Amino acid sequence: MSTVPETEMTIDFNVTEVDYEASKTRLEYALGVFVEEFRINSFRNLDRVEAILDNLGDKEADKALINSVLAILSNIEGQGRSFDFELISELGEMTCDFLRRVETGSEKMVLLLRKVVQAMRLVIQQDVRGEGGLTERALVACLRDAFSEAV
Amino acid sequence: MTNSTATNRGVRQASERADAKRHLDDNGYHVALDLLMSEIEALFGRRSPRLSLAGEGMKL
């Protein structure tokens, strides 16, 4: 008995000419749609992070809220890497590492996280791909210092 | 003009418009990041010299 599944799809083996330019345009368009979706989802997720930050400060509930922020930022971190937003992934990763080490929220920590959200918004809005330039590297260094002091 | 050529031209024009807009916004973006870094440092009572204003940040 054959294990090959039956399918209705047919392939035209008589195609002799491939329009590579048209295929490239379609692929670029599709990638553009995915990137736009990433941007929209990221902004929505950053809105959610800000809403959670509004409620941080009640010590009993803090760890659960921190974990919610961690989950959202992990998501952005992973998707960012897929679409060459390496800097966004780096910011997300640093923030997640920090959040894993804290148990309760503090005013300073909330302020710092709000700055991270603002920075991520700016970077996505500006469509900064890869690791960024001098200013972005300075931002990473600045946040690295801030996180090590905030723990 | 074929559909494919028209699509290519549309994609290219949209991309050029986005590039132009991005370039115009560059100064604002770098200044905003710089301000953000200053605010982060102020949270911890620090202030270090910024590269962005003297370097790539200010494309006047």
N, CA and C atoms of all chains as a GROMACS GRO file, in nm:
protein
  633
    1MET      N    1   0.084  -0.119   0.000
    1MET     CA    2   0.000   0.000   0.000
    1MET      C    3   0.089   0.126   0.000
    2SER      N    4   0.052   0.222  -0.081
    2SER     CA    5   0.133   0.343  -0.091
    2SER      C    6   0.114   0.432   0.032
    3THR      N    7   0.222   0.491   0.080
    3THR     CA    8   0.212   0.582   0.196
    3THR      C    9   0.206   0.728   0.150
    4VAL      N   10   0.212   0.748   0.019
    4VAL     CA   11   0.208   0.886  -0.031
    4VAL      C   12   0.066   0.938  -0.023
    5PRO      N   13   0.041   1.049   0.049
    5PRO     CA   14  -0.096   1.099   0.062
    5PRO      C   15  -0.150   1.149  -0.073
    6GLU      N   16  -0.279   1.127  -0.090
    6GLU     CA   17  -0.340   1.176  -0.214
    6GLU      C   18  -0.354   1.327  -0.205
    7THR      N   19  -0.333   1.392  -0.313
    7THR     CA   20  -0.346   1.538  -0.311
    7THR      C   21  -0.411   1.586  -0.440
    8GLU      N   22  -0.477   1.698  -0.428
    8GLU     CA   23  -0.541   1.753  -0.546
    8GLU      C   24  -0.450   1.851  -0.618
    9MET      N   25  -0.335   1.880  -0.554
    9MET     CA   26  -0.246   1.979  -0.615
    9MET      C   27  -0.180   1.921  -0.739
   10THR      N   28  -0.175   1.999  -0.842
   10THR     CA   29  -0.107   1.954  -0.964
   10THR      C   30   0.011   2.045  -0.993
   11ILE      N   31   0.112   1.988  -1.046
   11ILE     CA   32   0.232   2.066  -1.079
   11ILE      C   33   0.251   2.062  -1.229
   12ASP      N   34   0.266   2.179  -1.287
   12ASP     CA   35   0.286   2.187  -1.431
   12ASP      C   36   0.436   2.173  -1.461
   13PHE      N   37   0.473   2.054  -1.509
   13PHE     CA   38   0.615   2.029  -1.537
   13PHE      C   39   0.658   2.085  -1.672
   14ASN      N   40   0.563   2.144  -1.742
   14ASN     CA   41   0.597   2.197  -1.874
   14ASN      C   42   0.642   2.343  -1.872
   15VAL      N   43   0.649   2.399  -1.750
   15VAL     CA   44   0.693   2.539  -1.741
   15VAL      C   45   0.839   2.547  -1.785
   16THR      N   46   0.866   2.629  -1.881
   16THR     CA   47   1.002   2.639  -1.931
   16THR      C   48   1.068   2.770  -1.890
   17GLU      N   49   0.986   2.868  -1.856
   17GLU     CA   50   1.043   2.999  -1.824
   17GLU      C   51   0.994   3.045  -1.687
   18VAL      N   52   1.086   3.081  -1.601
   18VAL     CA   53   1.049   3.129  -1.468
   18VAL      C   54   1.077   3.279  -1.462
   19ASP      N   55   0.977   3.354  -1.419
   19ASP     CA   56   0.995   3.499  -1.409
   19ASP      C   57   1.053   3.528  -1.270
   20TYR      N   58   1.186   3.524  -1.261
   20TYR     CA   59   1.252   3.541  -1.131
   20TYR      C   60   1.225   3.679  -1.071
   21GLU      N   61   1.217   3.778  -1.159
   21GLU     CA   62   1.195   3.915  -1.112
   21GLU      C   63   1.058   3.926  -1.042
   22ALA      N   64   0.957   3.865  -1.107
   22ALA     CA   65   0.823   3.869  -1.049
   22ALA      C   66   0.819   3.790  -0.919
   23SER      N   67   0.890   3.676  -0.916
   23SER     CA   68   0.892   3.594  -0.794
   23SER      C   69   0.959   3.671  -0.681
   24LYS      N   70   1.067   3.741  -0.715
   24LYS     CA   71   1.140   3.819  -0.614
   24LYS      C   72   1.049   3.929  -0.558
   25THR      N   73   0.977   3.995  -0.648
   25THR     CA   74   0.886   4.103  -0.605
   25THR      C   75   0.779   4.048  -0.511
   26ARG      N   76   0.726   3.930  -0.549
   26ARG     CA   77   0.621   3.870  -0.463
   26ARG      C   78   0.677   3.834  -0.327
   27LEU      N   79   0.799   3.776  -0.326
   27LEU     CA   80   0.861   3.738  -0.198
   27LEU      C   81   0.889   3.860  -0.112
   28GLU      N   82   0.938   3.966  -0.177
   28GLU     CA   83   0.967   4.089  -0.102
   28GLU      C   84   0.838   4.147  -0.044
   29TYR      N   85   0.732   4.139  -0.122
   29TYR     CA   86   0.603   4.190  -0.076
   29TYR      C   87   0.556   4.110   0.045
   30ALA      N   88   0.568   3.976   0.034
   30ALA     CA   89   0.522   3.889   0.144
   30ALA      C   90   0.603   3.916   0.270
   31LEU      N   91   0.734   3.933   0.254
   31LEU     CA   92   0.819   3.961   0.371
   31LEU      C   93   0.780   4.095   0.432
   32GLY      N   94   0.750   4.192   0.344
   32GLY     CA   95   0.708   4.325   0.392
   32GLY      C   96   0.580   4.315   0.475
   33VAL      N   97   0.490   4.228   0.432
   33VAL     CA   98   0.364   4.210   0.506
   33VAL      C   99   0.393   4.150   0.644
   34PHE      N  100   0.482   4.050   0.648
   34PHE     CA  101   0.517   3.988   0.777
   34PHE      C  102   0.583   4.089   0.871
   35VAL      N  103   0.673   4.169   0.814
   35VAL     CA  104   0.744   4.268   0.897
   35VAL      C  105   0.644   4.371   0.952
   36GLU      N  106   0.550   4.412   0.867
   36GLU     CA  107   0.449   4.509   0.912
   36GLU      C  108   0.365   4.448   1.024
   37GLU      N  109   0.335   4.319   1.010
   37GLU     CA  110   0.258   4.250   1.114
   37GLU      C  111   0.338   4.244   1.244
   38PHE      N  112   0.470   4.220   1.230
   38PHE     CA  113   0.557   4.218   1.348
   38PHE      C  114   0.553   4.354   1.419
   39ARG      N  115   0.560   4.461   1.337
   39ARG     CA  116   0.558   4.596   1.394
   39ARG      C  117   0.427   4.622   1.470
   40ILE      N  118   0.316   4.591   1.404
   40ILE     CA  119   0.184   4.616   1.465
   40ILE      C  120   0.171   4.535   1.594
   41ASN      N  121   0.209   4.406   1.587
   41ASN     CA  122   0.199   4.321   1.707
   41ASN      C  123   0.290   4.371   1.818
   42SER      N  124   0.407   4.417   1.779
   42SER     CA  125   0.502   4.464   1.882
   42SER      C  126   0.447   4.588   1.952
   43PHE      N  127   0.392   4.680   1.875
   43PHE     CA  128   0.335   4.801   1.938
   43PHE      C  129   0.220   4.762   2.032
   44ARG      N  130   0.140   4.668   1.987
   44ARG     CA  131   0.027   4.621   2.070
   44ARG      C  132   0.081   4.557   2.198
   45ASN      N  133   0.185   4.474   2.184
   45ASN     CA  134   0.243   4.407   2.300
   45ASN      C  135   0.310   4.506   2.395
   46LEU      N  136   0.372   4.609   2.337
   46LEU     CA  137   0.435   4.710   2.424
   46LEU      C  138   0.328   4.790   2.500
   47ASP      N  139   0.212   4.810   2.436
   47ASP     CA  140   0.098   4.872   2.507
   47ASP      C  141   0.059   4.786   2.627
   48ARG      N  142   0.058   4.653   2.604
   48ARG     CA  143   0.020   4.561   2.713
   48ARG      C  144   0.122   4.567   2.826
   49VAL      N  145   0.250   4.576   2.790
   49VAL     CA  146   0.354   4.586   2.894
   49VAL      C  147   0.332   4.712   2.977
   50GLU      N  148   0.303   4.823   2.909
   50GLU     CA  149   0.282   4.948   2.982
   50GLU      C  150   0.161   4.939   3.075
   51ALA      N  151   0.057   4.870   3.030
   51ALA     CA  152  -0.062   4.854   3.114
   51ALA      C  153  -0.028   4.771   3.238
   52ILE      N  154   0.056   4.670   3.220
   52ILE     CA  155   0.097   4.588   3.335
   52ILE      C  156   0.182   4.671   3.431
   53LEU      N  157   0.271   4.753   3.374
   53LEU     CA  158   0.358   4.837   3.459
   53LEU      C  159   0.276   4.932   3.546
   54ASP      N  160   0.160   4.974   3.495
   54ASP     CA  161   0.073   5.062   3.575
   54ASP      C  162   0.031   4.994   3.706
   55ASN      N  163   0.028   4.860   3.703
   55ASN     CA  164  -0.021   4.787   3.822
   55ASN      C  165   0.090   4.730   3.909
   56LEU      N  166   0.215   4.750   3.868
   56LEU     CA  167   0.325   4.697   3.950
   56LEU      C  168   0.340   4.780   4.077
   57GLY      N  169   0.372   4.712   4.185
   57GLY     CA  170   0.391   4.785   4.310
   57GLY      C  171   0.321   4.714   4.425
   58ASP      N  172   0.219   4.633   4.392
   58ASP     CA  173   0.154   4.551   4.493
   58ASP      C  174   0.239   4.424   4.509
   59LYS      N  175   0.315   4.418   4.618
   59LYS     CA  176   0.419   4.316   4.629
   59LYS      C  177   0.371   4.171   4.608
   60GLU      N  178   0.251   4.142   4.655
   60GLU     CA  179   0.203   4.003   4.644
   60GLU      C  180   0.183   3.962   4.498
   61ALA      N  181   0.137   4.058   4.419
   61ALA     CA  182   0.105   4.026   4.280
   61ALA      C  183   0.223   4.050   4.187
   62ASP      N  184   0.329   4.110   4.239
   62ASP     CA  185   0.436   4.155   4.151
   62ASP      C  186   0.499   4.045   4.068
   63LYS      N  187   0.530   3.931   4.129
   63LYS     CA  188   0.603   3.827   4.055
   63LYS      C  189   0.521   3.779   3.935
   64ALA      N  190   0.390   3.766   3.955
   64ALA     CA  191   0.303   3.722   3.844
   64ALA      C  192   0.303   3.826   3.732
   65LEU      N  193   0.298   3.953   3.771
   65LEU     CA  194   0.298   4.060   3.670
   65LEU      C  195   0.432   4.067   3.599
   66ILE      N  196   0.539   4.050   3.676
   66ILE     CA  197   0.673   4.052   3.616
   66ILE      C  198   0.685   3.937   3.515
   67ASN      N  199   0.630   3.822   3.552
   67ASN     CA  200   0.634   3.707   3.459
   67ASN      C  201   0.553   3.734   3.332
   68SER      N  202   0.444   3.810   3.346
   68SER     CA  203   0.365   3.846   3.228
   68SER      C  204   0.446   3.935   3.134
   69VAL      N  205   0.515   4.032   3.193
   69VAL     CA  206   0.600   4.122   3.112
   69VAL      C  207   0.710   4.040   3.045
   70LEU      N  208   0.767   3.947   3.123
   70LEU     CA  209   0.874   3.860   3.072
   70LEU      C  210   0.825   3.780   2.950
   71ALA      N  211   0.705   3.725   2.960
   71ALA     CA  212   0.651   3.644   2.850
   71ALA      C  213   0.632   3.729   2.724
   72ILE      N  214   0.579   3.850   2.744
   72ILE     CA  215   0.554   3.938   2.628
   72ILE      C  216   0.687   3.978   2.562
   73LEU      N  217   0.783   4.016   2.646
   73LEU     CA  218   0.912   4.060   2.590
   73LEU      C  219   0.988   3.944   2.525
   74SER      N  220   0.973   3.823   2.580
   74SER     CA  221   1.037   3.705   2.517
   74SER      C  222   0.983   3.685   2.377
   75ASN      N  223   0.853   3.707   2.366
   75ASN     CA  224   0.786   3.693   2.237
   75ASN      C  225   0.842   3.794   2.135
   76ILE      N  226   0.852   3.920   2.178
   76ILE     CA  227   0.905   4.025   2.090
   76ILE      C  228   1.050   3.992   2.053
   77GLU      N  229   1.124   3.943   2.154
   77GLU     CA  230   1.266   3.910   2.131
   77GLU      C  231   1.279   3.804   2.020
   78GLY      N  232   1.199   3.700   2.029
   78GLY     CA  233   1.206   3.592   1.930
   78GLY      C  234   1.166   3.637   1.792
   79GLN      N  235   1.055   3.711   1.785
   79GLN     CA  236   1.007   3.757   1.654
   79GLN      C  237   1.104   3.856   1.592
   80GLY      N  238   1.161   3.942   1.676
   80GLY     CA  239   1.256   4.042   1.626
   80GLY      C  240   1.372   3.977   1.555
   81ARG      N  241   1.422   3.868   1.613
   81ARG     CA  242   1.536   3.799   1.551
   81ARG      C  243   1.497   3.743   1.414
   82SER      N  244   1.374   3.697   1.403
   82SER     CA  245   1.328   3.640   1.275
   82SER      C  246   1.326   3.743   1.164
   83PHE      N  247   1.302   3.870   1.200
   83PHE     CA  248   1.287   3.973   1.096
   83PHE      C  249   1.404   4.071   1.093
   84ASP      N  250   1.518   4.027   1.146
   84ASP     CA  251   1.640   4.108   1.141
   84ASP      C  252   1.634   4.233   1.229
   85PHE      N  253   1.543   4.234   1.326
   85PHE     CA  254   1.543   4.343   1.424
   85PHE      C  255   1.630   4.295   1.541
   86GLU      N  256   1.759   4.278   1.511
   86GLU     CA  257   1.853   4.221   1.608
   86GLU      C  258   1.861   4.305   1.735
   87LEU      N  259   1.858   4.437   1.716
   87LEU     CA  260   1.867   4.528   1.831
   87LEU      C  261   1.746   4.510   1.925
   88ILE      N  262   1.629   4.494   1.866
   88ILE     CA  263   1.508   4.472   1.947
   88ILE      C  264   1.523   4.343   2.027
   89SER      N  265   1.578   4.240   1.962
   89SER     CA  266   1.599   4.113   2.032
   89SER      C  267   1.697   4.130   2.147
   90GLU      N  268   1.801   4.207   2.121
   90GLU     CA  269   1.903   4.229   2.224
   90GLU      C  270   1.843   4.304   2.345
   91LEU      N  271   1.764   4.408   2.315
   91LEU     CA  272   1.700   4.484   2.423
   91LEU      C  273   1.604   4.392   2.500
   92GLY      N  274   1.529   4.311   2.425
   92GLY     CA  275   1.434   4.219   2.489
   92GLY      C  276   1.506   4.117   2.576
   93GLU      N  277   1.615   4.063   2.524
   93GLU     CA  278   1.691   3.961   2.597
   93GLU      C  279   1.749   4.017   2.727
   94MET      N  280   1.807   4.138   2.717
   94MET     CA  281   1.865   4.201   2.836
   94MET      C  282   1.758   4.224   2.943
   95THR      N  283   1.643   4.272   2.896
   95THR     CA  284   1.534   4.303   2.990
   95THR      C  285   1.480   4.174   3.053
   96CYS      N  286   1.469   4.069   2.972
   96CYS     CA  287   1.420   3.942   3.026
   96CYS      C  288   1.518   3.886   3.130
   97ASP      N  289   1.648   3.894   3.101
   97ASP     CA  290   1.749   3.848   3.198
   97ASP      C  291   1.734   3.922   3.330
   98PHE      N  292   1.710   4.052   3.318
   98PHE     CA  293   1.692   4.135   3.437
   98PHE      C  294   1.566   4.092   3.513
   99LEU      N  295   1.456   4.074   3.440
   99LEU     CA  296   1.328   4.040   3.505
   99LEU      C  297   1.333   3.904   3.575
  100ARG      N  298   1.415   3.814   3.521
  100ARG     CA  299   1.427   3.682   3.585
  100ARG      C  300   1.493   3.692   3.722
  101ARG      N  301   1.566   3.801   3.744
  101ARG     CA  302   1.640   3.815   3.869
  101ARG      C  303   1.567   3.898   3.974
  102VAL      N  304   1.452   3.957   3.935
  102VAL     CA  305   1.382   4.039   4.034
  102VAL      C  306   1.252   3.971   4.081
  103GLU      N  307   1.217   3.999   4.204
  103GLU     CA  308   1.098   3.936   4.262
  103GLU      C  309   0.982   4.034   4.274
  104THR      N  310   1.016   4.158   4.309
  104THR     CA  311   0.910   4.258   4.329
  104THR      C  312   0.943   4.385   4.251
  105GLY      N  313   0.839   4.461   4.224
  105GLY     CA  314   0.859   4.586   4.150
  105GLY      C  315   0.901   4.698   4.243
  106SER      N  316   0.972   4.795   4.190
  106SER     CA  317   1.002   4.916   4.265
  106SER      C  318   0.976   5.032   4.171
  107GLU      N  319   0.967   5.151   4.228
  107GLU     CA  320   0.938   5.267   4.143
  107GLU      C  321   1.045   5.286   4.037
  108LYS      N  322   1.172   5.267   4.080
  108LYS     CA  323   1.283   5.286   3.987
  108LYS      C  324   1.279   5.180   3.876
  109MET      N  325   1.247   5.058   3.915
  109MET     CA  326   1.242   4.951   3.816
  109MET      C  327   1.132   4.977   3.712
  110VAL      N  328   1.017   5.023   3.760
  110VAL     CA  329   0.906   5.052   3.668
  110VAL      C  330   0.945   5.164   3.572
  111LEU      N  331   1.011   5.267   3.627
  111LEU     CA  332   1.055   5.377   3.541
  111LEU      C  333   1.154   5.328   3.435
  112LEU      N  334   1.245   5.242   3.479
  112LEU     CA  335   1.345   5.188   3.387
  112LEU      C  336   1.277   5.105   3.276
  113LEU      N  337   1.182   5.023   3.316
  113LEU     CA  338   1.111   4.941   3.216
  113LEU      C  339   1.031   5.028   3.118
  114ARG      N  340   0.978   5.137   3.169
  114ARG     CA  341   0.906   5.229   3.078
  114ARG      C  342   1.003   5.288   2.974
  115LYS      N  343   1.125   5.315   3.018
  115LYS     CA  344   1.226   5.368   2.924
  115LYS      C  345   1.260   5.262   2.819
  116VAL      N  346   1.268   5.137   2.863
  116VAL     CA  347   1.297   5.029   2.767
  116VAL      C  348   1.185   5.020   2.663
  117VAL      N  349   1.061   5.029   2.709
  117VAL     CA  350   0.946   5.025   2.617
  117VAL      C  351   0.955   5.140   2.517
  118GLN      N  352   0.987   5.259   2.568
  118GLN     CA  353   1.000   5.376   2.478
  118GLN      C  354   1.110   5.353   2.374
  119ALA      N  355   1.222   5.298   2.422
  119ALA     CA  356   1.335   5.274   2.330
  119ALA      C  357   1.294   5.173   2.223
  120MET      N  358   1.225   5.067   2.264
  120MET     CA  359   1.183   4.965   2.167
  120MET      C  360   1.087   5.024   2.064
  121ARG      N  361   0.996   5.107   2.110
  121ARG     CA  362   0.904   5.172   2.017
  121ARG      C  363   0.980   5.255   1.914
  122LEU      N  364   1.076   5.334   1.963
  122LEU     CA  365   1.154   5.420   1.873
  122LEU      C  366   1.229   5.338   1.768
  123VAL      N  367   1.291   5.229   1.816
  123VAL     CA  368   1.372   5.147   1.725
  123VAL      C  369   1.285   5.080   1.618
  124ILE      N  370   1.169   5.031   1.660
  124ILE     CA  371   1.079   4.965   1.563
  124ILE      C  372   1.023   5.069   1.466
  125GLN      N  373   0.983   5.183   1.521
  125GLN     CA  374   0.929   5.291   1.438
  125GLN      C  375   1.031   5.335   1.332
  126GLN      N  376   1.155   5.341   1.374
  126GLN     CA  377   1.262   5.388   1.286
  126GLN      C  378   1.310   5.277   1.192
  127ASP      N  379   1.258   5.156   1.213
  127ASP     CA  380   1.292   5.042   1.129
  127ASP      C  381   1.442   5.013   1.132
  128VAL      N  382   1.499   5.017   1.252
  128VAL     CA  383   1.643   4.991   1.266
  128VAL      C  384   1.666   4.841   1.260
  129ARG      N  385   1.735   4.796   1.156
  129ARG     CA  386   1.765   4.653   1.142
  129ARG      C  387   1.906   4.625   1.192
  130GLY      N  388   1.931   4.499   1.218
  130GLY     CA  389   2.064   4.460   1.267
  130GLY      C  390   2.090   4.516   1.406
  131GLU      N  391   2.217   4.534   1.436
  131GLU     CA  392   2.253   4.578   1.572
  131GLU      C  393   2.246   4.729   1.591
  132GLY      N  394   2.225   4.803   1.483
  132GLY     CA  395   2.217   4.948   1.493
  132GLY      C  396   2.354   5.013   1.483
  133GLY      N  397   2.357   5.145   1.498
  133GLY     CA  398   2.483   5.221   1.487
  133GLY      C  399   2.536   5.263   1.622
  134LEU      N  400   2.612   5.370   1.623
  134LEU     CA  401   2.676   5.417   1.746
  134LEU      C  402   2.576   5.450   1.856
  135THR      N  403   2.469   5.522   1.819
  135THR     CA  404   2.371   5.563   1.920
  135THR      C  405   2.305   5.440   1.982
  136GLU      N  406   2.270   5.344   1.897
  136GLU     CA  407   2.202   5.224   1.948
  136GLU      C  408   2.295   5.141   2.038
  137ARG      N  409   2.427   5.137   2.001
  137ARG     CA  410   2.521   5.062   2.085
  137ARG      C  411   2.537   5.135   2.220
  138ALA      N  412   2.531   5.269   2.216
  138ALA     CA  413   2.540   5.345   2.342
  138ALA      C  414   2.418   5.316   2.429
  139LEU      N  415   2.303   5.302   2.364
  139LEU     CA  416   2.180   5.270   2.438
  139LEU      C  417   2.192   5.134   2.506
  140VAL      N  418   2.244   5.036   2.432
  140VAL     CA  419   2.260   4.902   2.489
  140VAL      C  420   2.353   4.907   2.610
  141ALA      N  421   2.465   4.979   2.597
  141ALA     CA  422   2.561   4.990   2.707
  141ALA      C  423   2.498   5.059   2.827
  142CYS      N  424   2.421   5.164   2.798
  142CYS     CA  425   2.354   5.241   2.903
  142CYS      C  426   2.255   5.151   2.980
  143LEU      N  427   2.177   5.072   2.904
  143LEU     CA  428   2.079   4.985   2.969
  143LEU      C  429   2.147   4.871   3.046
  144ARG      N  430   2.257   4.822   2.990
  144ARG     CA  431   2.330   4.714   3.058
  144ARG      C  432   2.375   4.763   3.197
  145ASP      N  433   2.430   4.883   3.201
  145ASP     CA  434   2.472   4.942   3.328
  145ASP      C  435   2.353   4.960   3.422
  146ALA      N  436   2.245   5.013   3.365
  146ALA     CA  437   2.126   5.041   3.447
  146ALA      C  438   2.070   4.911   3.507
  147PHE      N  439   2.063   4.806   3.427
  147PHE     CA  440   2.010   4.679   3.477
  147PHE      C  441   2.100   4.621   3.586
  148SER      N  442   2.232   4.634   3.567
  148SER     CA  443   2.319   4.575   3.670
  148SER      C  444   2.307   4.653   3.801
  149GLU      N  445   2.278   4.782   3.791
  149GLU     CA  446   2.261   4.861   3.914
  149GLU      C  447   2.122   4.840   3.976
  150ALA      N  448   2.024   4.809   3.893
  150ALA     CA  449   1.886   4.801   3.942
  150ALA      C  450   1.856   4.669   4.014
  151VAL      N  451   1.934   4.567   3.989
  151VAL     CA  452   1.904   4.436   4.053
  151VAL      C  453   1.925   4.442   4.202
  152MET      N  454   0.295   4.837  -2.056
  152MET     CA  455   0.361   4.802  -1.929
  152MET      C  456   0.293   4.678  -1.868
  153THR      N  457   0.372   4.578  -1.831
  153THR     CA  458   0.313   4.457  -1.775
  153THR      C  459   0.275   4.480  -1.629
  154ASN      N  460   0.192   4.387  -1.578
  154ASN     CA  461   0.153   4.397  -1.436
  154ASN      C  462   0.275   4.390  -1.345
  155SER      N  463   0.369   4.299  -1.385
  155SER     CA  464   0.487   4.279  -1.302
  155SER      C  465   0.572   4.407  -1.294
  156THR      N  466   0.587   4.475  -1.409
  156THR     CA  467   0.665   4.600  -1.411
  156THR      C  468   0.597   4.706  -1.325
  157ALA      N  469   0.463   4.712  -1.338
  157ALA     CA  470   0.389   4.811  -1.259
  157ALA      C  471   0.405   4.784  -1.110
  158THR      N  472   0.400   4.655  -1.072
  158THR     CA  473   0.414   4.619  -0.930
  158THR      C  474   0.553   4.656  -0.881
  159ASN      N  475   0.654   4.623  -0.964
  159ASN     CA  476   0.792   4.656  -0.926
  159ASN      C  477   0.808   4.804  -0.902
  160ARG      N  478   0.752   4.882  -0.995
  160ARG     CA  479   0.765   5.027  -0.983
  160ARG      C  480   0.694   5.077  -0.856
  161GLY      N  481   0.576   5.021  -0.828
  161GLY     CA  482   0.500   5.060  -0.708
  161GLY      C  483   0.577   5.030  -0.582
  162VAL      N  484   0.637   4.909  -0.578
  162VAL     CA  485   0.713   4.868  -0.459
  162VAL      C  486   0.834   4.961  -0.442
  163ARG      N  487   0.902   4.991  -0.555
  163ARG     CA  488   1.022   5.074  -0.549
  163ARG      C  489   0.987   5.216  -0.501
  164GLN      N  490   0.877   5.269  -0.554
  164GLN     CA  491   0.838   5.405  -0.515
  164GLN      C  492   0.801   5.413  -0.367
  165ALA      N  493   0.728   5.309  -0.321
  165ALA     CA  494   0.689   5.306  -0.179
  165ALA      C  495   0.814   5.300  -0.092
  166SER      N  496   0.910   5.219  -0.136
  166SER     CA  497   1.034   5.204  -0.060
  166SER      C  498   1.112   5.336  -0.057
  167GLU      N  499   1.115   5.405  -0.172
  167GLU     CA  500   1.187   5.533  -0.178
  167GLU      C  501   1.120   5.637  -0.088
  168ARG      N  502   0.986   5.636  -0.087
  168ARG     CA  503   0.914   5.731  -0.002
  168ARG      C  504   0.946   5.704   0.145
  169ALA      N  505   0.949   5.572   0.181
  169ALA     CA  506   0.977   5.534   0.320
  169ALA      C  507   1.118   5.577   0.358
  170ASP      N  508   1.215   5.556   0.264
  170ASP     CA  509   1.354   5.596   0.291
  170ASP      C  510   1.364   5.746   0.314
  171ALA      N  511   1.295   5.823   0.228
  171ALA     CA  512   1.301   5.969   0.239
  171ALA      C  513   1.244   6.014   0.373
  172LYS      N  514   1.132   5.952   0.412
  172LYS     CA  515   1.068   5.989   0.538
  172LYS      C  516   1.161   5.955   0.655
  173ARG      N  517   1.221   5.835   0.645
  173ARG     CA  518   1.310   5.792   0.753
  173ARG      C  519   1.426   5.888   0.768
  174HIS      N  520   1.481   5.929   0.654
  174HIS     CA  521   1.598   6.018   0.660
  174HIS      C  522   1.560   6.150   0.726
  175LEU      N  523   1.441   6.202   0.691
  175LEU     CA  524   1.397   6.327   0.750
  175LEU      C  525   1.380   6.314   0.902
  176ASP      N  526   1.340   6.194   0.945
  176ASP     CA  527   1.312   6.174   1.087
  176ASP      C  528   1.438   6.139   1.168
  177ASP      N  529   1.550   6.116   1.100
  177ASP     CA  530   1.670   6.067   1.168
  177ASP      C  531   1.714   6.153   1.285
  178ASN      N  532   1.719   6.285   1.263
  178ASN     CA  533   1.765   6.373   1.371
  178ASN      C  534   1.678   6.356   1.495
  179GLY      N  535   1.547   6.360   1.472
  179GLY     CA  536   1.453   6.347   1.583
  179GLY      C  537   1.472   6.216   1.656
  180TYR      N  538   1.494   6.110   1.579
  180TYR     CA  539   1.511   5.977   1.638
  180TYR      C  540   1.634   5.972   1.728
  181HIS      N  541   1.747   6.022   1.676
  181HIS     CA  542   1.871   6.016   1.754
  181HIS      C  543   1.863   6.105   1.878
  182VAL      N  544   1.800   6.220   1.864
  182VAL     CA  545   1.786   6.308   1.980
  182VAL      C  546   1.696   6.242   2.085
  183ALA      N  547   1.590   6.175   2.038
  183ALA     CA  548   1.499   6.107   2.131
  183ALA      C  549   1.571   5.995   2.206
  184LEU      N  550   1.654   5.919   2.133
  184LEU     CA  551   1.729   5.811   2.200
  184LEU      C  552   1.829   5.870   2.300
  185ASP      N  553   1.891   5.979   2.260
  185ASP     CA  554   1.988   6.044   2.348
  185ASP      C  555   1.922   6.093   2.478
  186LEU      N  556   1.806   6.151   2.460
  186LEU     CA  557   1.730   6.200   2.576
  186LEU      C  558   1.692   6.084   2.668
  187LEU      N  559   1.653   5.976   2.605
  187LEU     CA  560   1.614   5.855   2.678
  187LEU      C  561   1.731   5.803   2.763
  188MET      N  562   1.849   5.801   2.700
  188MET     CA  563   1.968   5.754   2.773
  188MET      C  564   2.000   5.846   2.891
  189SER      N  565   1.984   5.977   2.868
  189SER     CA  566   2.010   6.071   2.977
  189SER      C  567   1.913   6.046   3.092
  190GLU      N  568   1.787   6.019   3.058
  190GLU     CA  569   1.687   5.994   3.162
  190GLU      C  570   1.718   5.864   3.238
  191ILE      N  571   1.764   5.763   3.164
  191ILE     CA  572   1.800   5.637   3.230
  191ILE      C  573   1.917   5.659   3.325
  192GLU      N  574   2.017   5.732   3.278
  192GLU     CA  575   2.133   5.759   3.362
  192GLU      C  576   2.095   5.843   3.484
  193ALA      N  577   2.003   5.938   3.462
  193ALA     CA  578   1.960   6.023   3.573
  193ALA      C  579   1.890   5.940   3.682
  194LEU      N  580   1.824   5.831   3.640
  194LEU     CA  581   1.758   5.743   3.737
  194LEU      C  582   1.858   5.688   3.838
  195PHE      N  583   1.983   5.671   3.789
  195PHE     CA  584   2.085   5.611   3.875
  195PHE      C  585   2.193   5.713   3.912
  196GLY      N  586   2.160   5.840   3.893
  196GLY     CA  587   2.250   5.947   3.934
  196GLY      C  588   2.381   5.950   3.857
  197ARG      N  589   2.376   5.908   3.731
  197ARG     CA  590   2.500   5.907   3.652
  197ARG      C  591   2.483   6.001   3.532
  198ARG      N  592   2.595   6.041   3.476
  198ARG     CA  593   2.590   6.116   3.350
  198ARG      C  594   2.722   6.094   3.278
  199SER      N  595   2.716   6.031   3.164
  199SER     CA  596   2.840   6.010   3.088
  199SER      C  597   2.828   6.080   2.953
  200PRO      N  598   2.942   6.113   2.891
  200PRO     CA  599   2.935   6.185   2.763
  200PRO      C  600   2.864   6.101   2.656
  201ARG      N  601   2.783   6.167   2.578
  201ARG     CA  602   2.709   6.098   2.471
  201ARG      C  603   2.782   6.111   2.339
  202LEU      N  604   2.784   6.004   2.265
  202LEU     CA  605   2.846   6.006   2.133
  202LEU      C  606   2.751   6.059   2.026
  203SER      N  607   2.622   6.029   2.045
  203SER     CA  608   2.529   6.048   1.934
  203SER      C  609   2.516   6.193   1.888
  204LEU      N  610   2.517   6.288   1.982
  204LEU     CA  611   2.497   6.427   1.942
  204LEU      C  612   2.614   6.480   1.859
  205ALA      N  613   2.735   6.434   1.896
  205ALA     CA  614   2.852   6.482   1.823
  205ALA      C  615   2.877   6.396   1.699
  206GLY      N  616   2.824   6.278   1.696
  206GLY     CA  617   2.854   6.187   1.586
  206GLY      C  618   2.741   6.172   1.488
  207GLU      N  619   2.697   6.050   1.470
  207GLU     CA  620   2.599   6.023   1.365
  207GLU      C  621   2.462   6.082   1.394
  208GLY      N  622   2.438   6.119   1.519
  208GLY     CA  623   2.304   6.163   1.555
  208GLY      C  624   2.260   6.293   1.489
  209MET      N  625   2.350   6.387   1.474
  209MET     CA  626   2.311   6.517   1.420
  209MET      C  627   2.353   6.530   1.275
  210LYS      N  628   2.263   6.498   1.186
  210LYS     CA  629   2.292   6.513   1.043
  210LYS      C  630   2.225   6.640   0.997
  211LEU      N  631   2.290   6.752   1.016
  211LEU     CA  632   2.228   6.880   0.983
  211LEU      C  633   2.257   6.922   0.840
   0.00000   0.00000   0.00000
